[in-house]
């Protein structure tokens, strides 16, 4: 059979992600702070968009209601009527009003200026330059400092450093001890054992019981074999427990005390308040600029299209019309975003009403598909609404995804949220006997008594997600 190239025309439906649709999905997904920057950029790029403040808005409304304006409007020729309904964009809609709590109406906030943080390497190099070391020694010390990781440990083996620098092993060891004497205490260690020993030595606790335990019986300490350590050191298990508690106060990653990032503050995108017996959802958009179509370009588009017009005037009208369409789409997209977020949050409140009334123990299992089905939207749309957004409720600030979790079956046929099971596991471990901690199997049995059908391996998985150690590591001898 002979094969020849050919061209065929066919028609088939396909979903095309237009630039406007991509913009709408992006605006739906971004949190409030990022949306604020996007809108300010759009105002700078689109001359038909302008930001409205309360003072300007009130003056415009007063002008619109004046008798002179009404008389002028009535005197206008109907033939000159503008095909664009400007009232759609100039009016002050209810959804445009940002939520401003009464306690914050008269409070002014100063912008927080970010402070440059000193890195661990910069801090150590600054300390080295105060020691007046010889130039060759200082160069080797700088090489070692640049070989430390974020924890403050020596990431490169000392043997490799000796090979790369060509310096004697004794000199590298001596310079490493100089670095280990710097702040924060514990930097320059090659492993966890050496890091803890450096900190105890700096506290004057060399040859103490904690120091001996780490120096001679570190493997037993890691595996919490306290009776074995007590037998080898000829002390009581209670003394070993006290020494282990003292060791637990040391910092295993001293470098993070210098290079740690500033805490990131959460700004809620939604606010839920209880009014009588109902919960009211408000959008926290007080910092978002309120947009409207600029009246400066209204006269240009109100002019009647003449039979003869220059190319420049036609291009100007075409440019303004394009910017008008873009501004109209942006305003409609922002309004749609607000309505969608409030609709999703109202649905979450209906499904998780018991959580808002009674607490986390009554959190129900919920999926994105359930919410999407109830509000007649696609699951991906609900996912974008919940991505990276937070809500302030009477029970605290939560990420929207907090309210979605898998379920566990109970003996009476109802489902319980996995977060509820985790909260019960955390409570059981906090109330357990420290001398006889609960095993995963014992916790599973206690949950069975409460009507939760859960396996031991599921308990172990939830315990690890809660960053709780196994029972043998939680056991205390005193």
Residue pairs with C-beta under 8 A, 6 or more apart in sequence:
20 329
23 329
23 330
23 333
24 333
24 336
24 337
25 384
27 35
27 38
27 333
27 334
27 337
28 336
28 337
28 340
28 381
28 384
28 385
29 384
29 385
29 387
29 388
30 38
30 388
31 267
31 269
31 388
31 389
31 390
32 267
32 269
32 284
32 285
32 287
32 288
32 389
33 267
33 287
35 288
36 287
36 288
36 289
39 288
39 289
39 291
39 334
40 289
42 49
42 330
43 49
43 50
43 51
43 289
43 291
46 323
46 326
46 327
46 330
47 294
47 296
47 297
47 323
48 293
48 294
48 297
48 320
48 323
48 324
48 326
48 327
49 291
49 292
49 293
49 294
49 327
49 330
50 291
50 292
50 293
50 294
51 289
51 290
51 291
52 96
52 289
52 290
52 291
52 292
53 290
57 92
57 290
60 90
61 92
63 69
80 302
80 304
82 298
82 301
82 302
84 301
84 324
86 293
86 298
89 292
89 293
89 327
89 328
89 331
90 292
90 293
90 295
93 335
95 335
95 338
95 339
96 290
98 283
98 285
98 286
98 287
98 288
98 290
99 271
99 282
99 283
99 284
99 285
99 286
100 286
114 262
117 259
117 261
117 262
118 258
119 258
119 259
120 148
120 150
120 152
120 187
120 255
120 258
120 259
121 145
121 146
121 148
123 183
123 258
124 145
124 148
124 179
124 182
124 187
125 142
125 145
127 182
127 183
128 138
128 141
128 142
128 145
128 178
128 179
128 182
129 138
131 178
133 141
133 178
137 171
137 175
140 165
140 167
140 171
140 172
140 175
141 175
141 178
141 179
143 161
143 165
144 154
144 161
144 172
144 175
144 176
144 179
144 188
145 179
147 154
147 155
147 156
147 161
148 154
148 155
148 187
148 188
148 255
149 155
149 255
150 253
150 255
150 256
150 259
151 252
151 253
151 254
151 255
151 256
152 184
152 186
152 187
152 188
152 189
152 195
152 253
152 254
152 255
152 256
153 187
153 188
153 189
153 190
153 191
153 195
153 255
154 176
154 188
154 189
154 190
157 190
158 169
158 172
158 173
158 176
158 190
161 172
162 168
162 169
162 172
165 172
176 188
177 188
179 187
179 188
180 186
180 187
180 188
180 189
180 198
182 188
184 251
184 254
184 255
184 257
184 258
185 198
185 199
185 202
185 254
186 195
186 196
186 198
186 199
186 250
186 251
186 254
187 254
187 255
188 198
189 195
189 198
192 252
193 214
193 215
193 218
195 252
195 254
196 214
196 247
196 250
196 252
197 211
197 214
197 215
199 250
199 251
199 254
200 206
200 208
200 210
200 211
200 214
200 250
201 211
205 211
208 243
209 233
209 235
209 239
209 240
209 243
210 243
210 244
210 246
210 247
212 233
213 220
213 221
213 229
213 233
213 240
213 243
213 244
213 247
214 221
214 247
216 232
217 228
217 229
217 232
217 233
220 226
220 228
220 229
220 232
221 229
221 244
221 247
224 244
224 472
224 473
224 475
226 237
226 240
226 241
226 244
226 477
227 237
227 477
229 240
230 236
230 237
230 239
230 240
233 240
237 477
237 478
238 477
238 478
240 477
241 476
241 477
241 478
242 478
251 257
266 390
266 397
267 284
267 390
268 284
268 390
268 391
268 392
268 397
269 283
269 284
269 341
269 389
269 390
269 391
270 281
270 282
270 283
270 284
270 341
270 342
270 345
270 389
270 390
270 391
270 392
270 400
271 281
271 282
271 283
271 284
271 391
271 392
272 279
272 280
272 281
272 282
272 345
272 349
272 356
272 391
272 392
272 393
272 394
273 279
273 280
273 282
273 394
274 280
274 356
274 394
279 349
279 356
281 342
281 345
281 346
281 349
283 338
283 341
283 342
284 392
285 338
291 327
291 330
291 331
291 334
292 331
293 324
293 327
293 328
293 331
297 320
297 324
300 316
300 317
300 320
301 317
301 320
301 321
301 324
305 317
340 377
340 381
340 385
341 385
341 389
343 375
343 377
344 371
344 375
344 382
344 385
344 386
344 400
345 391
345 400
347 371
347 374
347 375
348 366
348 371
348 400
348 403
349 356
350 374
351 364
351 366
351 370
351 371
351 403
352 363
352 364
352 366
352 403
354 362
354 363
354 364
355 362
355 363
355 364
355 395
355 403
356 393
356 394
356 395
359 395
360 395
360 419
360 420
360 423
361 420
361 423
361 424
362 420
363 403
363 405
363 417
363 419
363 420
364 407
364 415
364 416
364 417
365 405
365 406
365 407
365 408
365 415
365 416
365 417
365 418
366 403
366 404
366 405
366 417
367 404
368 379
368 382
368 383
368 386
368 404
369 379
371 382
372 378
372 379
372 381
372 382
375 382
385 400
386 399
386 400
386 401
386 404
387 401
388 399
389 399
389 400
390 397
390 398
390 399
390 400
391 397
391 398
391 399
391 400
402 419
405 417
405 418
405 419
406 417
406 418
407 415
407 416
407 417
407 418
408 415
408 416
408 417
408 418
408 421
408 452
408 453
408 454
409 415
409 416
409 453
410 416
410 451
410 452
410 453
411 451
411 453
412 451
416 452
418 462
421 447
421 452
421 454
421 462
422 462
422 465
422 466
424 447
424 450
424 452
425 443
425 447
425 459
425 462
425 463
425 466
425 468
426 466
426 468
428 438
428 443
428 446
429 437
429 438
429 443
429 463
429 468
429 474
432 438
432 474
434 474
434 475
434 476
435 475
435 476
435 477
435 478
436 475
437 471
437 472
437 474
437 475
438 446
438 471
439 471
440 456
440 457
440 459
440 460
440 463
440 470
440 471
441 456
441 459
443 459
443 463
444 454
444 455
444 456
444 458
444 459
447 454
447 459
448 454
463 470
468 474
